[in-house]
Every structure is written in structure tokens, then in C-alpha cells.
Amino acid sequence: MRLKELRTERGISLRTLSKICGISSSYLSELEKGKYEATESKIIRLALALGVSTDELLGFNEIVKNIRSNLK
């Protein structure tokens, strides 16, 4: 998950993101460290709060891009 990368690119603190999406900042911190796996509903809330697709949040866009470049 690209949570920390996307959050910092946008200059959003954990506390602010927590308030926007209704997920505790401690839980978000653990998600960023890879200690937890987010539920589908949390992934959707985070993507909406960050203004990205769920695919982008989960890093699927990069995976598809790499696969396409390897197929050429």
C-alpha cells in the first residue's frame, strides 16, 4: 500500500488524514508500517480522502505498468 507516500506527497499529516477519513492516527501509522492490513471499507475511505483510486492507493497501477513494460 502506498499510503505514506501518497499522504506525504500531499503534505497531509497522520492526524489530519485521521480526521478526514475517521480512522485513528495510531491505526494509520501501523498501516503505513505494514503491521496491519486495511479492510475494503478503510481502503475506500483512505482513497477518497487522498483523492486517488483504490488501485493507485494499493499500488496496482505500478504493477500493471511494470507488467506492460516487461511484455514489450
C-alpha positions in Angstrom: 0.0 0.0 0.0 1.3 3.5 -0.9 -0.4 5.2 2.0 2.6 7.1 3.4 4.0 8.0 0.0 0.6 9.5 -1.2 0.0 11.2 2.2 3.4 12.9 2.3 3.2 13.9 -1.4 0.0 15.8 -0.5 1.5 17.3 2.7 -1.1 15.7 4.9 -0.3 14.8 8.5 -1.4 11.5 10.0 -3.6 13.5 12.4 -5.3 15.4 9.5 -5.9 12.2 7.5 -7.3 10.6 10.6 -9.8 13.4 11.0 -10.8 13.4 7.3 -11.4 9.6 7.0 -12.4 8.8 10.5 -9.6 6.3 11.2 -7.4 6.6 14.2 -3.9 8.1 13.6 -2.3 5.2 15.5 -4.1 2.7 13.2 -2.9 4.7 10.1 0.6 4.7 11.4 0.5 0.9 11.8 -0.9 0.6 8.3 2.0 2.7 6.9 4.5 0.4 8.7 2.8 -2.7 7.2 1.7 -4.1 10.6 -2.0 -4.2 9.7 -3.9 -4.9 6.5 -6.7 -2.5 5.8 -10.3 -3.6 5.3 -12.0 -2.9 2.0 -14.1 -0.1 3.6 -10.9 1.6 5.1 -9.1 1.4 1.7 -12.1 3.1 0.1 -12.2 5.8 2.8 -8.4 6.4 2.5 -8.5 6.6 -1.3 -11.4 9.1 -1.2 -9.6 11.2 1.5 -6.4 11.2 -0.6 -8.1 11.9 -3.9 -6.8 8.7 -5.6 -8.3 5.5 -6.9 -8.1 2.4 -4.7 -5.8 0.9 -7.4 -3.4 3.7 -7.0 -3.5 3.5 -3.2 -2.8 -0.2 -3.3 0.0 0.2 -5.9 -1.8 -1.7 -8.7 -1.1 1.0 -11.2 2.6 0.4 -10.8 2.3 -3.3 -11.0 0.3 -3.1 -14.3 2.8 -0.6 -15.7 5.7 -2.9 -14.9 4.0 -5.9 -16.4 3.2 -4.0 -19.6 6.8 -2.8 -20.0 8.0 -6.4 -19.5 5.7 -7.6 -22.2 7.2 -5.3 -24.8 
